[in-house]
Amino acid sequence: CFPIPCIAMSDQQQRVAAAKNEIGAFSDMYNRMLKQCFEKCVEHFHESELSLGENTCLDRCVGKYVESQQKVGEQMAKVTAQMSQI
């Protein structure tokens, strides 16, 4: 095994592992958002479609959840950048 192909393979494996972690984190966030917003906004199952109030609540809930996750991600990126400079 030559050093260059081994390093490239290791680098590729690292990228695949990072992608899998990112997909897992996104899936986890999506599932938590779905659970929280559904529990908060959907009150009954008597009708086949969501009511206007339920739709409005879900829209606001998802919007706030996504916005908060973006803010957390931005802060984490700042902290990570600061730590890498140390």
PyMOL Python script that loads the backbone (N, CA, C, O; Angstrom):
from pymol import cmd

cmd.read_pdbstr("""\
ATOM      1  N   CYS A   1       0.846  -1.181   0.000  1.00  0.00           N
ATOM      2  CA  CYS A   1       0.000   0.000   0.000  1.00  0.00           C
ATOM      3  C   CYS A   1       0.891   1.244   0.000  1.00  0.00           C
ATOM      4  O   CYS A   1       1.719   1.422   0.894  1.00  0.00           O
ATOM      5  N   PHE A   2       0.719   2.079  -0.982  1.00  0.00           N
ATOM      6  CA  PHE A   2       1.488   3.314  -1.050  1.00  0.00           C
ATOM      7  C   PHE A   2       0.856   4.340  -0.115  1.00  0.00           C
ATOM      8  O   PHE A   2      -0.356   4.317   0.103  1.00  0.00           O
ATOM      9  N   PRO A   3       1.659   5.228   0.431  1.00  0.00           N
ATOM     10  CA  PRO A   3       1.108   6.212   1.384  1.00  0.00           C
ATOM     11  C   PRO A   3       0.031   7.111   0.788  1.00  0.00           C
ATOM     12  O   PRO A   3      -0.954   7.401   1.467  1.00  0.00           O
ATOM     13  N   ILE A   4       0.180   7.553  -0.429  1.00  0.00           N
ATOM     14  CA  ILE A   4      -0.797   8.482  -1.002  1.00  0.00           C
ATOM     15  C   ILE A   4      -2.173   7.832  -1.149  1.00  0.00           C
ATOM     16  O   ILE A   4      -3.160   8.428  -0.718  1.00  0.00           O
ATOM     17  N   PRO A   5      -2.287   6.617  -1.750  1.00  0.00           N
ATOM     18  CA  PRO A   5      -3.629   6.003  -1.819  1.00  0.00           C
ATOM     19  C   PRO A   5      -4.235   5.723  -0.446  1.00  0.00           C
ATOM     20  O   PRO A   5      -5.448   5.839  -0.275  1.00  0.00           O
ATOM     21  N   CYS A   6      -3.410   5.358   0.532  1.00  0.00           N
ATOM     22  CA  CYS A   6      -3.933   5.081   1.876  1.00  0.00           C
ATOM     23  C   CYS A   6      -4.481   6.359   2.508  1.00  0.00           C
ATOM     24  O   CYS A   6      -5.526   6.334   3.158  1.00  0.00           O
ATOM     25  N   ILE A   7      -3.782   7.467   2.318  1.00  0.00           N
ATOM     26  CA  ILE A   7      -4.251   8.733   2.875  1.00  0.00           C
ATOM     27  C   ILE A   7      -5.548   9.153   2.187  1.00  0.00           C
ATOM     28  O   ILE A   7      -6.492   9.589   2.847  1.00  0.00           O
ATOM     29  N   ALA A   8      -5.593   9.021   0.865  1.00  0.00           N
ATOM     30  CA  ALA A   8      -6.803   9.390   0.133  1.00  0.00           C
ATOM     31  C   ALA A   8      -7.987   8.528   0.583  1.00  0.00           C
ATOM     32  O   ALA A   8      -9.101   9.029   0.736  1.00  0.00           O
ATOM     33  N   MET A   9      -7.749   7.266   0.788  1.00  0.00           N
ATOM     34  CA  MET A   9      -8.817   6.378   1.229  1.00  0.00           C
ATOM     35  C   MET A   9      -9.280   6.771   2.632  1.00  0.00           C
ATOM     36  O   MET A   9     -10.478   6.789   2.915  1.00  0.00           O
ATOM     37  N   SER A  10      -8.339   7.079   3.491  1.00  0.00           N
ATOM     38  CA  SER A  10      -8.676   7.494   4.838  1.00  0.00           C
ATOM     39  C   SER A  10      -9.454   8.814   4.807  1.00  0.00           C
ATOM     40  O   SER A  10     -10.418   8.988   5.552  1.00  0.00           O
ATOM     41  N   ASP A  11      -9.036   9.733   3.950  1.00  0.00           N
ATOM     42  CA  ASP A  11      -9.725  11.009   3.807  1.00  0.00           C
ATOM     43  C   ASP A  11     -11.149  10.792   3.315  1.00  0.00           C
ATOM     44  O   ASP A  11     -12.084  11.429   3.799  1.00  0.00           O
ATOM     45  N   GLN A  12     -11.308   9.896   2.358  1.00  0.00           N
ATOM     46  CA  GLN A  12     -12.643   9.592   1.830  1.00  0.00           C
ATOM     47  C   GLN A  12     -13.504   8.972   2.921  1.00  0.00           C
ATOM     48  O   GLN A  12     -14.683   9.306   3.045  1.00  0.00           O
ATOM     49  N   GLN A  13     -12.936   8.084   3.702  1.00  0.00           N
ATOM     50  CA  GLN A  13     -13.691   7.461   4.790  1.00  0.00           C
ATOM     51  C   GLN A  13     -14.114   8.511   5.820  1.00  0.00           C
ATOM     52  O   GLN A  13     -15.214   8.443   6.370  1.00  0.00           O
ATOM     53  N   GLN A  14     -13.234   9.477   6.075  1.00  0.00           N
ATOM     54  CA  GLN A  14     -13.568  10.544   7.021  1.00  0.00           C
ATOM     55  C   GLN A  14     -14.714  11.396   6.491  1.00  0.00           C
ATOM     56  O   GLN A  14     -15.606  11.786   7.245  1.00  0.00           O
ATOM     57  N   ARG A  15     -14.687  11.686   5.188  1.00  0.00           N
ATOM     58  CA  ARG A  15     -15.766  12.481   4.598  1.00  0.00           C
ATOM     59  C   ARG A  15     -17.093  11.728   4.633  1.00  0.00           C
ATOM     60  O   ARG A  15     -18.141  12.324   4.877  1.00  0.00           O
ATOM     61  N   VAL A  16     -17.049  10.425   4.390  1.00  0.00           N
ATOM     62  CA  VAL A  16     -18.267   9.619   4.447  1.00  0.00           C
ATOM     63  C   VAL A  16     -18.807   9.585   5.875  1.00  0.00           C
ATOM     64  O   VAL A  16     -20.011   9.715   6.094  1.00  0.00           O
ATOM     65  N   ALA A  17     -17.913   9.411   6.837  1.00  0.00           N
ATOM     66  CA  ALA A  17     -18.344   9.391   8.242  1.00  0.00           C
ATOM     67  C   ALA A  17     -18.931  10.741   8.648  1.00  0.00           C
ATOM     68  O   ALA A  17     -19.933  10.790   9.361  1.00  0.00           O
ATOM     69  N   ALA A  18     -18.315  11.837   8.200  1.00  0.00           N
ATOM     70  CA  ALA A  18     -18.834  13.168   8.516  1.00  0.00           C
ATOM     71  C   ALA A  18     -20.210  13.370   7.885  1.00  0.00           C
ATOM     72  O   ALA A  18     -21.105  13.936   8.513  1.00  0.00           O
ATOM     73  N   ALA A  19     -20.382  12.911   6.651  1.00  0.00           N
ATOM     74  CA  ALA A  19     -21.680  13.031   5.978  1.00  0.00           C
ATOM     75  C   ALA A  19     -22.745  12.219   6.712  1.00  0.00           C
ATOM     76  O   ALA A  19     -23.875  12.679   6.876  1.00  0.00           O
ATOM     77  N   LYS A  20     -22.387  11.011   7.155  1.00  0.00           N
ATOM     78  CA  LYS A  20     -23.338  10.182   7.900  1.00  0.00           C
ATOM     79  C   LYS A  20     -23.731  10.853   9.209  1.00  0.00           C
ATOM     80  O   LYS A  20     -24.900  10.828   9.596  1.00  0.00           O
ATOM     81  N   ASN A  21     -22.757  11.455   9.893  1.00  0.00           N
ATOM     82  CA  ASN A  21     -23.052  12.162  11.139  1.00  0.00           C
ATOM     83  C   ASN A  21     -23.983  13.336  10.894  1.00  0.00           C
ATOM     84  O   ASN A  21     -24.907  13.577  11.671  1.00  0.00           O
ATOM     85  N   GLU A  22     -23.738  14.070   9.806  1.00  0.00           N
ATOM     86  CA  GLU A  22     -24.572  15.218   9.484  1.00  0.00           C
ATOM     87  C   GLU A  22     -26.003  14.783   9.159  1.00  0.00           C
ATOM     88  O   GLU A  22     -26.962  15.422   9.591  1.00  0.00           O
ATOM     89  N   ILE A  23     -26.142  13.714   8.412  1.00  0.00           N
ATOM     90  CA  ILE A  23     -27.473  13.192   8.081  1.00  0.00           C
ATOM     91  C   ILE A  23     -28.184  12.746   9.355  1.00  0.00           C
ATOM     92  O   ILE A  23     -29.373  13.012   9.531  1.00  0.00           O
ATOM     93  N   GLY A  24     -27.461  12.069  10.242  1.00  0.00           N
ATOM     94  CA  GLY A  24     -28.050  11.632  11.506  1.00  0.00           C
ATOM     95  C   GLY A  24     -28.487  12.804  12.361  1.00  0.00           C
ATOM     96  O   GLY A  24     -29.556  12.765  12.969  1.00  0.00           O
ATOM     97  N   ALA A  25     -27.661  13.861  12.415  1.00  0.00           N
ATOM     98  CA  ALA A  25     -28.011  15.041  13.205  1.00  0.00           C
ATOM     99  C   ALA A  25     -29.238  15.738  12.623  1.00  0.00           C
ATOM    100  O   ALA A  25     -30.122  16.169  13.363  1.00  0.00           O
ATOM    101  N   PHE A  26     -29.288  15.845  11.296  1.00  0.00           N
ATOM    102  CA  PHE A  26     -30.443  16.472  10.656  1.00  0.00           C
ATOM    103  C   PHE A  26     -31.708  15.653  10.893  1.00  0.00           C
ATOM    104  O   PHE A  26     -32.771  16.205  11.178  1.00  0.00           O
ATOM    105  N   SER A  27     -31.586  14.348  10.773  1.00  0.00           N
ATOM    106  CA  SER A  27     -32.729  13.466  10.994  1.00  0.00           C
ATOM    107  C   SER A  27     -33.238  13.593  12.428  1.00  0.00           C
ATOM    108  O   SER A  27     -34.446  13.633  12.662  1.00  0.00           O
ATOM    109  N   ASP A  28     -32.324  13.656  13.372  1.00  0.00           N
ATOM    110  CA  ASP A  28     -32.691  13.806  14.783  1.00  0.00           C
ATOM    111  C   ASP A  28     -33.408  15.136  15.006  1.00  0.00           C
ATOM    112  O   ASP A  28     -34.439  15.182  15.677  1.00  0.00           O
ATOM    113  N   MET A  29     -32.860  16.221  14.442  1.00  0.00           N
ATOM    114  CA  MET A  29     -33.476  17.532  14.590  1.00  0.00           C
ATOM    115  C   MET A  29     -34.878  17.541  13.979  1.00  0.00           C
ATOM    116  O   MET A  29     -35.819  18.061  14.578  1.00  0.00           O
ATOM    117  N   TYR A  30     -35.010  16.969  12.796  1.00  0.00           N
ATOM    118  CA  TYR A  30     -36.303  16.914  12.117  1.00  0.00           C
ATOM    119  C   TYR A  30     -37.327  16.142  12.959  1.00  0.00           C
ATOM    120  O   TYR A  30     -38.463  16.588  13.123  1.00  0.00           O
ATOM    121  N   ASN A  31     -36.928  15.007  13.479  1.00  0.00           N
ATOM    122  CA  ASN A  31     -37.842  14.192  14.285  1.00  0.00           C
ATOM    123  C   ASN A  31     -38.256  14.899  15.572  1.00  0.00           C
ATOM    124  O   ASN A  31     -39.415  14.820  15.977  1.00  0.00           O
ATOM    125  N   ARG A  32     -37.309  15.594  16.222  1.00  0.00           N
ATOM    126  CA  ARG A  32     -37.651  16.351  17.435  1.00  0.00           C
ATOM    127  C   ARG A  32     -38.615  17.489  17.108  1.00  0.00           C
ATOM    128  O   ARG A  32     -39.577  17.725  17.838  1.00  0.00           O
ATOM    129  N   MET A  33     -38.347  18.198  15.996  1.00  0.00           N
ATOM    130  CA  MET A  33     -39.219  19.291  15.583  1.00  0.00           C
ATOM    131  C   MET A  33     -40.621  18.763  15.284  1.00  0.00           C
ATOM    132  O   MET A  33     -41.615  19.339  15.727  1.00  0.00           O
ATOM    133  N   LEU A  34     -40.694  17.685  14.546  1.00  0.00           N
ATOM    134  CA  LEU A  34     -41.982  17.097  14.184  1.00  0.00           C
ATOM    135  C   LEU A  34     -42.768  16.714  15.428  1.00  0.00           C
ATOM    136  O   LEU A  34     -43.956  17.019  15.533  1.00  0.00           O
ATOM    137  N   LYS A  35     -42.112  16.049  16.369  1.00  0.00           N
ATOM    138  CA  LYS A  35     -42.775  15.611  17.594  1.00  0.00           C
ATOM    139  C   LYS A  35     -43.264  16.801  18.415  1.00  0.00           C
ATOM    140  O   LYS A  35     -44.418  16.834  18.840  1.00  0.00           O
ATOM    141  N   GLN A  36     -42.389  17.773  18.635  1.00  0.00           N
ATOM    142  CA  GLN A  36     -42.760  18.921  19.463  1.00  0.00           C
ATOM    143  C   GLN A  36     -43.881  19.746  18.840  1.00  0.00           C
ATOM    144  O   GLN A  36     -44.837  20.116  19.521  1.00  0.00           O
ATOM    145  N   CYS A  37     -43.764  20.031  17.552  1.00  0.00           N
ATOM    146  CA  CYS A  37     -44.780  20.854  16.897  1.00  0.00           C
ATOM    147  C   CYS A  37     -46.109  20.106  16.785  1.00  0.00           C
ATOM    148  O   CYS A  37     -47.172  20.704  16.956  1.00  0.00           O
ATOM    149  N   PHE A  38     -46.058  18.817  16.501  1.00  0.00           N
ATOM    150  CA  PHE A  38     -47.284  18.037  16.404  1.00  0.00           C
ATOM    151  C   PHE A  38     -47.993  18.000  17.750  1.00  0.00           C
ATOM    152  O   PHE A  38     -49.204  18.213  17.823  1.00  0.00           O
ATOM    153  N   GLU A  39     -47.243  17.730  18.818  1.00  0.00           N
ATOM    154  CA  GLU A  39     -47.852  17.663  20.148  1.00  0.00           C
ATOM    155  C   GLU A  39     -48.431  19.011  20.564  1.00  0.00           C
ATOM    156  O   GLU A  39     -49.457  19.067  21.242  1.00  0.00           O
ATOM    157  N   LYS A  40     -47.775  20.092  20.160  1.00  0.00           N
ATOM    158  CA  LYS A  40     -48.230  21.428  20.537  1.00  0.00           C
ATOM    159  C   LYS A  40     -49.455  21.858  19.730  1.00  0.00           C
ATOM    160  O   LYS A  40     -50.360  22.489  20.275  1.00  0.00           O
ATOM    161  N   CYS A  41     -49.492  21.526  18.448  1.00  0.00           N
ATOM    162  CA  CYS A  41     -50.464  22.135  17.545  1.00  0.00           C
ATOM    163  C   CYS A  41     -51.657  21.267  17.158  1.00  0.00           C
ATOM    164  O   CYS A  41     -52.732  21.806  16.894  1.00  0.00           O
ATOM    165  N   VAL A  42     -51.509  19.971  17.116  1.00  0.00           N
ATOM    166  CA  VAL A  42     -52.597  19.113  16.654  1.00  0.00           C
ATOM    167  C   VAL A  42     -53.381  18.632  17.869  1.00  0.00           C
ATOM    168  O   VAL A  42     -52.879  17.884  18.707  1.00  0.00           O
ATOM    169  N   GLU A  43     -54.633  19.089  17.934  1.00  0.00           N
ATOM    170  CA  GLU A  43     -55.434  18.839  19.127  1.00  0.00           C
ATOM    171  C   GLU A  43     -56.322  17.609  19.037  1.00  0.00           C
ATOM    172  O   GLU A  43     -56.563  16.943  20.044  1.00  0.00           O
ATOM    173  N   HIS A  44     -56.806  17.304  17.850  1.00  0.00           N
ATOM    174  CA  HIS A  44     -57.723  16.169  17.737  1.00  0.00           C
ATOM    175  C   HIS A  44     -57.575  15.505  16.369  1.00  0.00           C
ATOM    176  O   HIS A  44     -56.996  16.071  15.443  1.00  0.00           O
ATOM    177  N   PHE A  45     -58.108  14.305  16.271  1.00  0.00           N
ATOM    178  CA  PHE A  45     -57.988  13.523  15.050  1.00  0.00           C
ATOM    179  C   PHE A  45     -59.361  13.209  14.450  1.00  0.00           C
ATOM    180  O   PHE A  45     -59.544  12.173  13.811  1.00  0.00           O
ATOM    181  N   HIS A  46     -60.306  14.096  14.657  1.00  0.00           N
ATOM    182  CA  HIS A  46     -61.670  13.836  14.193  1.00  0.00           C
ATOM    183  C   HIS A  46     -61.847  14.095  12.704  1.00  0.00           C
ATOM    184  O   HIS A  46     -62.777  13.573  12.089  1.00  0.00           O
ATOM    185  N   GLU A  47     -60.967  14.893  12.126  1.00  0.00           N
ATOM    186  CA  GLU A  47     -61.087  15.225  10.715  1.00  0.00           C
ATOM    187  C   GLU A  47     -59.847  14.776   9.958  1.00  0.00           C
ATOM    188  O   GLU A  47     -58.766  14.646  10.533  1.00  0.00           O
ATOM    189  N   SER A  48     -60.015  14.543   8.675  1.00  0.00           N
ATOM    190  CA  SER A  48     -58.898  14.027   7.876  1.00  0.00           C
ATOM    191  C   SER A  48     -57.864  15.097   7.548  1.00  0.00           C
ATOM    192  O   SER A  48     -56.734  14.773   7.182  1.00  0.00           O
ATOM    193  N   GLU A  49     -58.237  16.359   7.673  1.00  0.00           N
ATOM    194  CA  GLU A  49     -57.304  17.445   7.372  1.00  0.00           C
ATOM    195  C   GLU A  49     -57.115  18.322   8.596  1.00  0.00           C
ATOM    196  O   GLU A  49     -57.956  18.347   9.494  1.00  0.00           O
ATOM    197  N   LEU A  50     -56.008  19.038   8.622  1.00  0.00           N
ATOM    198  CA  LEU A  50     -55.733  19.956   9.723  1.00  0.00           C
ATOM    199  C   LEU A  50     -56.643  21.169   9.630  1.00  0.00           C
ATOM    200  O   LEU A  50     -57.004  21.603   8.536  1.00  0.00           O
ATOM    201  N   SER A  51     -57.006  21.706  10.766  1.00  0.00           N
ATOM    202  CA  SER A  51     -57.804  22.932  10.784  1.00  0.00           C
ATOM    203  C   SER A  51     -56.904  24.120  10.452  1.00  0.00           C
ATOM    204  O   SER A  51     -55.679  23.998  10.440  1.00  0.00           O
ATOM    205  N   LEU A  52     -57.519  25.260  10.186  1.00  0.00           N
ATOM    206  CA  LEU A  52     -56.752  26.467   9.897  1.00  0.00           C
ATOM    207  C   LEU A  52     -55.857  26.829  11.084  1.00  0.00           C
ATOM    208  O   LEU A  52     -54.702  27.210  10.896  1.00  0.00           O
ATOM    209  N   GLY A  53     -56.378  26.713  12.284  1.00  0.00           N
ATOM    210  CA  GLY A  53     -55.599  27.017  13.480  1.00  0.00           C
ATOM    211  C   GLY A  53     -54.410  26.074  13.651  1.00  0.00           C
ATOM    212  O   GLY A  53     -53.317  26.498  14.025  1.00  0.00           O
ATOM    213  N   GLU A  54     -54.637  24.799  13.374  1.00  0.00           N
ATOM    214  CA  GLU A  54     -53.550  23.820  13.470  1.00  0.00           C
ATOM    215  C   GLU A  54     -52.480  24.106  12.423  1.00  0.00           C
ATOM    216  O   GLU A  54     -51.287  24.042  12.718  1.00  0.00           O
ATOM    217  N   ASN A  55     -52.907  24.422  11.191  1.00  0.00           N
ATOM    218  CA  ASN A  55     -51.955  24.753  10.133  1.00  0.00           C
ATOM    219  C   ASN A  55     -51.125  25.977  10.493  1.00  0.00           C
ATOM    220  O   ASN A  55     -49.910  25.992  10.301  1.00  0.00           O
ATOM    221  N   THR A  56     -51.786  26.997  11.015  1.00  0.00           N
ATOM    222  CA  THR A  56     -51.091  28.225  11.407  1.00  0.00           C
ATOM    223  C   THR A  56     -50.094  27.943  12.526  1.00  0.00           C
ATOM    224  O   THR A  56     -48.955  28.406  12.486  1.00  0.00           O
ATOM    225  N   CYS A  57     -50.526  27.193  13.506  1.00  0.00           N
ATOM    226  CA  CYS A  57     -49.657  26.838  14.629  1.00  0.00           C
ATOM    227  C   CYS A  57     -48.437  26.056  14.148  1.00  0.00           C
ATOM    228  O   CYS A  57     -47.312  26.346  14.554  1.00  0.00           O
ATOM    229  N   LEU A  58     -48.660  25.067  13.285  1.00  0.00           N
ATOM    230  CA  LEU A  58     -47.546  24.266  12.768  1.00  0.00           C
ATOM    231  C   LEU A  58     -46.573  25.112  11.964  1.00  0.00           C
ATOM    232  O   LEU A  58     -45.358  24.953  12.077  1.00  0.00           O
ATOM    233  N   ASP A  59     -47.114  26.015  11.149  1.00  0.00           N
ATOM    234  CA  ASP A  59     -46.261  26.887  10.346  1.00  0.00           C
ATOM    235  C   ASP A  59     -45.368  27.744  11.240  1.00  0.00           C
ATOM    236  O   ASP A  59     -44.167  27.862  10.996  1.00  0.00           O
ATOM    237  N   ARG A  60     -45.948  28.331  12.259  1.00  0.00           N
ATOM    238  CA  ARG A  60     -45.173  29.168  13.186  1.00  0.00           C
ATOM    239  C   ARG A  60     -44.172  28.340  13.990  1.00  0.00           C
ATOM    240  O   ARG A  60     -43.026  28.745  14.180  1.00  0.00           O
ATOM    241  N   CYS A  61     -44.616  27.185  14.454  1.00  0.00           N
ATOM    242  CA  CYS A  61     -43.755  26.319  15.259  1.00  0.00           C
ATOM    243  C   CYS A  61     -42.527  25.874  14.468  1.00  0.00           C
ATOM    244  O   CYS A  61     -41.400  25.959  14.955  1.00  0.00           O
ATOM    245  N   VAL A  62     -42.755  25.400  13.250  1.00  0.00           N
ATOM    246  CA  VAL A  62     -41.643  24.945  12.412  1.00  0.00           C
ATOM    247  C   VAL A  62     -40.717  26.105  12.088  1.00  0.00           C
ATOM    248  O   VAL A  62     -39.497  25.951  12.127  1.00  0.00           O
ATOM    249  N   GLY A  63     -41.281  27.262  11.768  1.00  0.00           N
ATOM    250  CA  GLY A  63     -40.472  28.440  11.471  1.00  0.00           C
ATOM    251  C   GLY A  63     -39.577  28.829  12.636  1.00  0.00           C
ATOM    252  O   GLY A  63     -38.390  29.099  12.455  1.00  0.00           O
ATOM    253  N   LYS A  64     -40.152  28.855  13.832  1.00  0.00           N
ATOM    254  CA  LYS A  64     -39.373  29.201  15.020  1.00  0.00           C
ATOM    255  C   LYS A  64     -38.310  28.147  15.320  1.00  0.00           C
ATOM    256  O   LYS A  64     -37.189  28.479  15.704  1.00  0.00           O
ATOM    257  N   TYR A  65     -38.661  26.902  15.146  1.00  0.00           N
ATOM    258  CA  TYR A  65     -37.718  25.815  15.422  1.00  0.00           C
ATOM    259  C   TYR A  65     -36.522  25.893  14.478  1.00  0.00           C
ATOM    260  O   TYR A  65     -35.374  25.779  14.908  1.00  0.00           O
ATOM    261  N   VAL A  66     -36.801  26.090  13.187  1.00  0.00           N
ATOM    262  CA  VAL A  66     -35.725  26.175  12.201  1.00  0.00           C
ATOM    263  C   VAL A  66     -34.855  27.398  12.469  1.00  0.00           C
ATOM    264  O   VAL A  66     -33.629  27.313  12.405  1.00  0.00           O
ATOM    265  N   GLU A  67     -35.479  28.528  12.767  1.00  0.00           N
ATOM    266  CA  GLU A  67     -34.726  29.751  13.051  1.00  0.00           C
ATOM    267  C   GLU A  67     -33.832  29.564  14.275  1.00  0.00           C
ATOM    268  O   GLU A  67     -32.676  29.987  14.269  1.00  0.00           O
ATOM    269  N   SER A  68     -34.354  28.944  15.306  1.00  0.00           N
ATOM    270  CA  SER A  68     -33.546  28.732  16.512  1.00  0.00           C
ATOM    271  C   SER A  68     -32.379  27.775  16.241  1.00  0.00           C
ATOM    272  O   SER A  68     -31.280  27.974  16.760  1.00  0.00           O
ATOM    273  N   GLN A  69     -32.615  26.744  15.434  1.00  0.00           N
ATOM    274  CA  GLN A  69     -31.539  25.814  15.099  1.00  0.00           C
ATOM    275  C   GLN A  69     -30.450  26.499  14.274  1.00  0.00           C
ATOM    276  O   GLN A  69     -29.267  26.200  14.432  1.00  0.00           O
ATOM    277  N   GLN A  70     -30.850  27.416  13.396  1.00  0.00           N
ATOM    278  CA  GLN A  70     -29.874  28.166  12.610  1.00  0.00           C
ATOM    279  C   GLN A  70     -29.019  29.040  13.516  1.00  0.00           C
ATOM    280  O   GLN A  70     -27.803  29.120  13.339  1.00  0.00           O
ATOM    281  N   LYS A  71     -29.648  29.693  14.484  1.00  0.00           N
ATOM    282  CA  LYS A  71     -28.907  30.550  15.420  1.00  0.00           C
ATOM    283  C   LYS A  71     -27.935  29.721  16.257  1.00  0.00           C
ATOM    284  O   LYS A  71     -26.796  30.131  16.482  1.00  0.00           O
ATOM    285  N   VAL A  72     -28.383  28.568  16.713  1.00  0.00           N
ATOM    286  CA  VAL A  72     -27.498  27.688  17.482  1.00  0.00           C
ATOM    287  C   VAL A  72     -26.321  27.243  16.613  1.00  0.00           C
ATOM    288  O   VAL A  72     -25.178  27.235  17.071  1.00  0.00           O
ATOM    289  N   GLY A  73     -26.599  26.876  15.367  1.00  0.00           N
ATOM    290  CA  GLY A  73     -25.537  26.465  14.450  1.00  0.00           C
ATOM    291  C   GLY A  73     -24.531  27.565  14.205  1.00  0.00           C
ATOM    292  O   GLY A  73     -23.328  27.305  14.157  1.00  0.00           O
ATOM    293  N   GLU A  74     -25.004  28.805  14.047  1.00  0.00           N
ATOM    294  CA  GLU A  74     -24.105  29.937  13.844  1.00  0.00           C
ATOM    295  C   GLU A  74     -23.214  30.145  15.055  1.00  0.00           C
ATOM    296  O   GLU A  74     -22.015  30.383  14.914  1.00  0.00           O
ATOM    297  N   GLN A  75     -23.795  30.056  16.244  1.00  0.00           N
ATOM    298  CA  GLN A  75     -23.005  30.224  17.467  1.00  0.00           C
ATOM    299  C   GLN A  75     -21.973  29.113  17.623  1.00  0.00           C
ATOM    300  O   GLN A  75     -20.838  29.357  18.032  1.00  0.00           O
ATOM    301  N   MET A  76     -22.378  27.901  17.296  1.00  0.00           N
ATOM    302  CA  MET A  76     -21.438  26.777  17.388  1.00  0.00           C
ATOM    303  C   MET A  76     -20.287  26.956  16.400  1.00  0.00           C
ATOM    304  O   MET A  76     -19.142  26.631  16.713  1.00  0.00           O
ATOM    305  N   ALA A  77     -20.587  27.469  15.217  1.00  0.00           N
ATOM    306  CA  ALA A  77     -19.546  27.712  14.222  1.00  0.00           C
ATOM    307  C   ALA A  77     -18.570  28.767  14.716  1.00  0.00           C
ATOM    308  O   ALA A  77     -17.363  28.636  14.513  1.00  0.00           O
ATOM    309  N   LYS A  78     -19.076  29.813  15.365  1.00  0.00           N
ATOM    310  CA  LYS A  78     -18.208  30.862  15.918  1.00  0.00           C
ATOM    311  C   LYS A  78     -17.296  30.293  16.996  1.00  0.00           C
ATOM    312  O   LYS A  78     -16.096  30.567  17.014  1.00  0.00           O
ATOM    313  N   VAL A  79     -17.871  29.505  17.886  1.00  0.00           N
ATOM    314  CA  VAL A  79     -17.083  28.916  18.971  1.00  0.00           C
ATOM    315  C   VAL A  79     -16.032  27.975  18.404  1.00  0.00           C
ATOM    316  O   VAL A  79     -14.885  27.981  18.852  1.00  0.00           O
ATOM    317  N   THR A  80     -16.410  27.175  17.429  1.00  0.00           N
ATOM    318  CA  THR A  80     -15.471  26.252  16.806  1.00  0.00           C
ATOM    319  C   THR A  80     -14.332  27.006  16.145  1.00  0.00           C
ATOM    320  O   THR A  80     -13.172  26.612  16.266  1.00  0.00           O
ATOM    321  N   ALA A  81     -14.657  28.097  15.441  1.00  0.00           N
ATOM    322  CA  ALA A  81     -13.626  28.915  14.786  1.00  0.00           C
ATOM    323  C   ALA A  81     -12.693  29.534  15.816  1.00  0.00           C
ATOM    324  O   ALA A  81     -11.481  29.585  15.606  1.00  0.00           O
ATOM    325  N   GLN A  82     -13.249  30.003  16.927  1.00  0.00           N
ATOM    326  CA  GLN A  82     -12.416  30.589  17.984  1.00  0.00           C
ATOM    327  C   GLN A  82     -11.511  29.537  18.617  1.00  0.00           C
ATOM    328  O   GLN A  82     -10.351  29.813  18.924  1.00  0.00           O
ATOM    329  N   MET A  83     -12.037  28.342  18.808  1.00  0.00           N
ATOM    330  CA  MET A  83     -11.232  27.278  19.413  1.00  0.00           C
ATOM    331  C   MET A  83     -10.120  26.829  18.487  1.00  0.00           C
ATOM    332  O   MET A  83      -9.045  26.451  18.953  1.00  0.00           O
ATOM    333  N   SER A  84     -10.357  26.864  17.180  1.00  0.00           N
ATOM    334  CA  SER A  84      -9.322  26.443  16.250  1.00  0.00           C
ATOM    335  C   SER A  84      -8.191  27.457  16.151  1.00  0.00           C
ATOM    336  O   SER A  84      -7.096  27.123  15.697  1.00  0.00           O
ATOM    337  N   GLN A  85      -8.446  28.694  16.573  1.00  0.00           N
ATOM    338  CA  GLN A  85      -7.408  29.722  16.556  1.00  0.00           C
ATOM    339  C   GLN A  85      -6.514  29.655  17.777  1.00  0.00           C
ATOM    340  O   GLN A  85      -5.434  30.246  17.794  1.00  0.00           O
ATOM    341  N   ILE A  86      -6.954  28.945  18.791  1.00  0.00           N
ATOM    342  CA  ILE A  86      -6.167  28.853  20.043  1.00  0.00           C
ATOM    343  C   ILE A  86      -5.013  27.901  19.865  1.00  0.00           C
ATOM    344  O   ILE A  86      -4.238  27.688  20.797  1.00  0.00           O
TER     345      ILE A  86
END
""", "prot")
cmd.dss("prot")
cmd.show_as("cartoon", "prot")
cmd.util.cbc("prot")
cmd.orient("prot")
